[in-house]
């Protein structure tokens, strides 16, 4: 995956300029609205969310960050794949 404009996603969250812990809370609340194995796209410019809370949430709940794009303005876009159902 090289350009985020070409990436497919099921739901987008704009978490720009909102204080922590709101970006990770929005991810937590909205991942439920993404189909199993679907993609949630989230963009944020909050350092703690980019480097800690969103990646930690994904690790803890077994969701996968399939792509992370760092932007020149200091923001980050994550493409998070929702964990599929257990077989």
C-alpha positions, 0 to 999 in steps of 0.5 A: 500500500503506497498512497492512502488515496487508493486505499479502500475503507469502510468508515472514516473518523476525523480525529484532528485537533481533539484532545486525548483520549477522544481519538482512541475512544472514537476508534473504540466506539466506531470499530463496531460499525465496521464489518468483520475484516473491514477497514476503519480509517482514522486521521489524527494529529494528537501525539499521544493518540498517534504513538500510544493509545490507538496502537495500544487499543489495536494490540489489546483487541487484536485489530490490525494496523494494516497501513500507517501514513505520516503526513508532512503536517505532522498528522497520521492516518491509520488504516485499521482492520477489524478483527474477524470472527473466531472460527 
